């Protein structure tokens, strides 16, 4: 287990060799391990690496095997661990010619040596793999061509089965002028309209992404073939940690993890898993923990005042006309995807059922009602029971069908139950994270992966209780604030969380913005103005890119498949108004100035709390300086590491004398100090004791002792200033003398918070050695 990790996005523009050149900086920052995005060969031009096309090698575009060797050597030389992100659930199939296993499957169908690799419903579509690639105006007799041993549809290339070629020639076809339509009809695949991906797809996908085909790693031979190279990294290059992408997509996550843990017994293994309120990672999984989305939600929440819920809810409903609860939005979002983009997955479940009237509708309703991402039967049987009760209540006419299906859905060995568990996760991910989060916009800093926007803020006592539980069950799991998947960078969220404290100023400004630059969907407009108030007038193209993705994900007025030009034009016009309309511009500028001032207090508090709370803190690339990104791909933009490294060098030389410093420098300083002490003195972080704060501003301080390291962090900073500051609020420090390693000052006994936090809104106190 490393003391901390530092996530780097490895791409063709930032290779493993480039990462190796950062090792000295990362070590100086105080990090315990470098943590890299997927490294296996991916689709050409892939910016993320999750579309693996070959498990046999490190992606040459990302630096290849030699690049990994260089990075591994550099890490070892500075005493850093090396953690890799791997993708067991799926492969990239956008260009079959790049994926030898998929090419072989298309060539030979069920007789392929790779038929066991992919999760194909061979009993559907006459055993032919449906490839949803044809445009609306496609004409196969016109658009298909035969080039050598390939069938082509414009730039798309597909294999021709050699036996089919031989049969056509034997039947009299000219070998140099084969009829493309006849060739197509003789293959083990069929090219169909891209729209059929939603309804008739017969291979399992990653969510609704047709270009990512599901793998059957539950087959030991498939596991071995797809993990041999990764396990070689562990053996030959000292890879010390493995992060598992999307285990919920697997048919048997526990079986997979047990096989991996056996093959890499010394590796620190974490899983990208999202839990709902009250849900915990299965204790039987042989892993160290999750990748930190749960911690992100807790840190986010404690910086929002639960007491403001009523006022913010009333404002949201009044300005948007949306009176639905978050639970309603969850159901609506899941229903939308279950009946549209993931309808094919429901139909595949239905094909496993015979003799049950209305089975498809009942299955869909149970999927929609499922209260968490998925169960792992027999674990989670209570979640299935809850889904049954909810589904019956919503659709009583389906009660008989639901009861008829229940015995099979409760049987872990039944294929219907296995696939149902995979589908609930996909529907939740697309229906909640990628739909409801963009529709229910009461306070969008709470709409983050792993969070529950229906819970408005988190009280100090609840935060402390959550950390004591984390120490007990997940001290070796990750914590995080920003990732390659977060919808808003940590510093943008920190500013948005100030909005409830603005009170009438925000209410008035939001109403005026919606009036001056209206969009057809007021709830989306409310999301847009929260976003722009937090970002300020950044590069216009970045905001237009965010607006396009956000409104299409919301799918409430426009969408990805058939965009509504008028709706989208109105949204883009609103973005432009922020820059071009003086009335809008002044409103945004005034809001941004206030959010920037108090948002930095939130940013510093969030960072210090995340770095010192129980768990292994992860720092996303560049977020030690500023993380002001929007949803991907914006959050994968290049980072100016040279500038940050130079700033770190200056800070290290000057030490606490530079405090107080500009916001970015202060964030970098607290990050390096916290990471360094966690690495060098792990014995100071073995406990979690909330500290008692007394005085009129006690609710504005989050204070805890990790066993020799005390964290103090300000919350609700604008309201604190409005109430006159800390005044005579005090804190009883544990016995001994304490040094704030951010300012260099010593404290002991009962201290006035105003004195401890007069330079920064945070403090990290270490007990002086006797």
ZIJO-V313837 format. One record per residue. N is the residue number from 1. PHI is phi in degrees with one decimal (* if undefined). Layout:
BEGIN
n phi
N PHI
N PHI
END
This chain:
BEGIN
n phi
1 *
2 -76.8
3 -72.2
4 -167.2
5 -131.8
6 -130.8
7 -81.2
8 -119.9
9 -89.3
10 -89.8
11 -137.7
12 -67.2
13 -94.7
14 -139.8
15 -88.6
16 -61.3
17 -66.4
18 -62.0
19 -61.6
20 -61.0
21 -72.0
22 -92.8
23 -59.3
24 -61.8
25 -64.9
26 -62.6
27 -65.1
28 -65.0
29 -66.2
30 107.9
31 -74.8
32 -97.0
33 -155.9
34 -85.8
35 -128.6
36 -112.1
37 -67.9
38 -52.8
39 -112.9
40 -64.7
41 -56.1
42 -116.2
43 -54.2
44 -54.7
45 86.4
46 -62.5
47 -91.6
48 -121.3
49 86.3
50 -82.0
51 -101.6
52 -62.1
53 -114.9
54 -150.0
55 -96.6
56 -95.2
57 -158.2
58 -69.4
59 -57.0
60 -57.2
61 -66.2
62 -95.6
63 120.4
64 65.0
65 -60.9
66 -65.1
67 -64.8
68 -65.0
69 -62.6
70 -65.3
71 -64.3
72 -60.7
73 -65.5
74 -64.5
75 -62.3
76 -61.4
77 -65.5
78 -107.6
79 72.1
80 -97.2
81 -76.8
82 -134.3
83 -113.3
84 -119.4
85 -95.5
86 -123.7
87 -124.8
88 -83.1
89 -82.2
90 -157.0
91 -128.5
92 -82.4
93 -129.3
94 -60.1
95 -120.2
96 -55.7
97 -66.2
98 -86.7
99 -115.5
100 -61.0
101 -65.7
102 -68.7
103 -59.4
104 -65.4
105 -63.2
106 -66.3
107 -70.6
108 -113.5
109 61.0
110 -65.3
111 -87.1
112 -68.6
113 -66.4
114 -105.5
115 -61.1
116 -75.1
117 -73.7
118 -107.0
119 -89.4
120 -109.5
121 -86.9
122 -70.7
123 -83.5
124 -113.5
125 59.0
126 57.2
127 73.2
128 -105.8
129 -76.9
130 -83.7
131 -113.1
132 -81.7
133 -127.9
134 -75.7
135 -76.5
136 -62.3
137 -102.8
138 -65.8
139 -136.6
140 -61.9
141 -66.0
142 -104.2
143 -94.7
144 -86.4
145 -137.0
146 -112.1
147 -125.5
148 58.2
149 -102.8
150 -126.0
151 -101.8
152 -126.6
153 -121.2
154 53.1
155 -83.2
156 -83.1
157 -117.5
158 -138.2
159 -79.5
160 -112.9
161 -62.6
162 -61.5
163 -66.6
164 -67.2
165 -61.8
166 -62.0
167 -65.9
168 -65.3
169 -67.8
170 -64.3
171 -83.9
172 109.8
173 -73.2
174 -71.7
175 -60.8
176 -97.5
177 -148.1
178 -65.0
179 -71.9
180 -57.4
181 -67.0
182 -64.9
183 -62.1
184 -58.6
185 -68.3
186 -99.1
187 -93.3
188 -85.9
189 -135.2
190 -138.1
191 -80.4
192 -131.5
193 -57.6
194 -60.0
195 -70.7
196 -76.9
197 -58.7
198 -77.9
199 -120.0
200 -126.2
201 -56.0
202 -118.4
203 -128.2
204 -66.4
205 -111.7
206 -82.8
207 51.4
208 -110.1
209 -91.7
210 -64.9
211 -80.0
212 -122.0
213 -96.0
214 -66.3
215 -103.7
216 -102.8
217 -72.8
218 -68.1
219 -78.9
220 -55.4
221 -67.6
222 -69.0
223 -57.2
224 -62.6
225 -67.6
226 -92.9
227 -121.2
228 -59.2
229 -66.7
230 -62.3
231 -67.8
232 -66.3
233 -61.2
234 -63.6
235 -75.4
236 -96.4
237 -117.2
238 71.2
239 -59.6
240 -105.8
241 -144.1
242 -132.6
243 -102.6
244 -96.0
245 -77.0
246 45.5
247 -66.1
248 -65.7
249 -79.1
250 -80.4
251 -69.5
252 -141.0
253 -56.6
254 -65.7
255 -61.2
256 -62.2
257 -65.9
258 -65.1
259 -65.4
260 -66.9
261 -63.8
262 -68.2
263 -75.8
264 -132.4
265 -65.5
266 -99.0
267 -76.3
268 -83.6
269 -111.0
270 -126.6
271 -124.0
272 -79.2
273 -129.3
274 -111.8
275 -111.3
276 -92.2
277 -51.2
278 88.1
279 -93.0
280 -128.4
281 -59.7
282 -53.0
283 -66.5
284 -80.9
285 -71.5
286 -83.3
287 -132.1
288 -82.0
289 154.5
290 -98.0
291 -97.6
292 107.0
293 -65.0
294 -66.5
295 -66.2
296 -55.5
297 -64.5
298 -69.0
299 -66.7
300 -53.2
301 -65.4
302 -72.5
303 -92.3
304 -116.3
305 -80.5
306 -59.1
307 -68.1
308 -87.6
309 -58.8
310 -60.1
311 -64.2
312 -70.3
313 -68.3
314 -61.2
315 -62.8
316 -58.9
317 -66.3
318 -68.2
319 -80.3
320 -108.5
321 76.0
322 -93.2
323 -104.1
324 -73.2
325 -78.4
326 -62.1
327 -59.9
328 -62.9
329 -66.8
330 -60.0
331 -62.3
332 -65.6
333 -65.5
334 -68.2
335 -64.8
336 -59.6
337 -73.2
338 -67.5
339 -104.9
340 -129.7
341 -68.7
342 -115.6
343 -62.5
344 -61.7
345 -68.7
346 -66.3
347 -65.0
348 -66.3
349 -60.2
350 -61.2
351 -67.9
352 -87.5
353 -110.7
354 -131.4
355 77.6
356 -120.2
357 -69.8
358 65.0
359 -62.8
360 -62.3
361 -64.9
362 -67.3
363 -62.8
364 -60.4
365 -66.4
366 -67.8
367 -62.1
368 -64.0
369 -82.9
370 -63.7
371 -81.5
372 -131.5
373 -61.2
374 -166.2
375 -106.0
376 -135.5
377 -46.4
378 -76.9
379 -65.8
380 90.7
381 -61.3
382 -66.5
383 -68.0
384 -65.8
385 -60.8
386 -64.7
387 -63.3
388 -61.9
389 -61.7
390 -65.2
391 -64.0
392 -64.4
393 -66.6
394 -75.0
395 -131.6
396 -59.1
397 -68.1
398 -100.2
399 -57.8
400 -63.5
401 -64.6
402 -62.5
403 -63.9
404 -67.8
405 -82.4
406 -57.3
407 -57.7
408 -73.8
409 -69.3
410 -92.9
411 -97.5
412 -59.3
413 -89.3
414 -82.6
415 -58.1
416 -61.3
417 -65.7
418 -60.1
419 -71.5
420 -58.1
421 -65.1
422 -70.0
423 -72.3
424 -60.2
425 -65.1
426 -64.9
427 -67.0
428 -66.9
429 -59.4
430 -76.7
431 -79.5
432 -103.7
433 -56.5
434 -101.8
435 -131.6
436 -58.8
437 -63.9
438 -98.8
439 -106.5
440 -93.6
441 -116.5
442 -56.7
443 -153.5
444 -78.9
445 -65.9
446 -87.9
447 -91.5
448 -126.8
449 -50.2
450 90.5
451 -95.1
452 -134.4
453 -59.5
454 -72.8
455 -98.4
456 -90.6
457 77.7
458 -144.3
459 -70.0
460 -61.0
461 -62.6
462 -66.9
463 -62.9
464 -60.0
465 -61.9
466 -64.1
467 -73.6
468 -65.2
469 -69.8
470 -61.9
471 -60.5
472 -74.5
473 -117.6
474 -142.8
475 -65.2
476 -102.2
477 -88.3
478 -78.8
479 -121.5
480 -156.5
481 -122.1
482 -137.4
483 -141.6
484 -71.4
485 -112.6
486 -67.7
487 -82.2
488 -144.2
489 -61.8
490 -58.6
491 -77.1
492 -68.4
493 -62.0
494 -61.1
495 -74.4
496 -59.9
497 -67.4
498 -78.7
499 -53.5
500 -59.6
501 -79.1
502 -75.1
503 58.4
504 -64.7
505 -61.5
506 -68.2
507 -58.3
508 -67.1
509 -65.2
510 -62.7
511 -61.6
512 -69.2
513 -63.1
514 -65.0
515 -77.9
516 -73.3
517 -135.4
518 -73.4
519 -124.0
520 -58.5
521 -113.8
522 -64.6
523 -64.4
524 -70.9
525 -58.6
526 -64.2
527 -61.8
528 -60.8
529 -74.3
530 -61.7
531 -63.5
532 -69.3
533 -60.5
534 -79.9
535 -78.5
536 73.0
537 -87.3
538 -72.3
539 -48.3
540 -59.2
541 -62.5
542 -64.1
543 -69.6
544 -64.6
545 -63.7
546 -62.2
547 -60.1
548 -63.3
549 -65.1
550 -62.8
551 -71.4
552 -74.4
553 -66.4
554 -60.7
555 51.3
556 -131.5
557 133.2
558 -154.0
559 -171.3
560 -74.5
561 -76.3
562 -128.0
563 -60.2
564 -90.1
565 -62.5
566 -66.4
567 -60.8
568 -67.1
569 -62.5
570 -66.5
571 -65.8
572 -65.7
573 -65.3
574 -64.8
575 -59.9
576 -62.8
577 -62.0
578 -60.6
579 -95.6
580 -104.0
581 -96.6
582 -57.0
583 -66.5
584 -71.2
585 -59.7
586 -68.7
587 -62.8
588 -65.0
589 -62.5
590 -63.3
591 -62.5
592 -62.2
593 -59.9
594 -71.3
595 -64.9
596 -65.4
597 -61.1
598 -85.4
599 -64.5
600 -66.9
601 -62.2
602 -61.6
603 -61.2
604 -67.0
605 -64.4
606 -60.3
607 -65.4
608 -65.8
609 -63.1
610 -64.1
611 -74.9
612 -115.9
613 -70.4
614 -57.9
615 117.9
616 -98.2
617 -72.2
618 -108.2
619 -113.5
620 -74.3
621 -46.3
622 85.5
623 -75.5
624 -71.8
625 -104.3
626 -160.8
627 -129.0
628 -114.4
629 -83.6
630 -109.4
631 -59.7
632 -55.7
633 -85.9
634 -58.7
635 -80.4
636 -112.9
637 -64.6
638 -60.9
639 -108.9
640 -84.4
641 -65.0
642 -61.8
643 -66.9
644 -68.3
645 -62.5
646 -64.8
647 -62.9
648 -63.3
649 -60.4
650 -64.4
651 -63.4
652 -62.4
653 -71.0
654 -85.1
655 65.9
656 -62.8
657 -65.9
658 -83.0
659 -90.1
660 -76.5
661 -128.3
662 -53.5
663 -53.3
664 -62.8
665 -65.8
666 -62.3
667 -65.9
668 -64.3
669 -64.5
670 -68.0
671 -64.4
672 -68.6
673 -67.5
674 -67.8
675 -64.4
676 -66.0
677 -70.6
678 -66.8
679 -72.3
680 -85.1
681 -135.6
682 -61.4
683 -65.9
684 -85.2
685 -128.5
686 -112.8
687 -138.3
688 -151.0
689 -125.8
690 -62.7
691 -105.0
692 -79.3
693 -113.4
694 -123.4
695 121.9
696 -65.1
697 -108.5
698 -61.7
699 -73.2
700 -93.8
701 -120.4
702 -102.5
703 -135.9
704 -152.0
705 -110.5
706 -89.7
707 113.6
708 131.1
709 -126.7
710 -106.6
711 -103.4
712 -122.6
713 -141.5
714 -80.2
715 -127.7
716 54.2
717 -69.6
718 -68.6
719 -63.7
720 -61.5
721 -63.0
722 -65.2
723 -90.3
724 99.0
725 83.7
726 -73.4
727 43.9
728 -102.2
729 -62.7
730 -133.4
731 -141.3
732 -90.8
733 -76.0
734 -59.9
735 -54.9
736 108.8
737 -102.6
738 -125.8
739 -112.8
740 -79.5
741 -75.1
742 -89.3
743 -115.1
744 84.1
745 -89.7
746 -101.8
747 -142.5
748 -161.7
749 66.7
750 -85.1
751 -118.7
752 -82.0
753 -60.1
754 -59.5
755 -78.6
756 -67.2
757 -107.5
758 -80.1
759 -106.2
760 -135.3
761 -79.5
762 -137.6
763 -148.4
764 -127.2
765 -101.4
766 -113.8
767 -67.8
768 -65.9
769 -72.7
770 -77.9
END
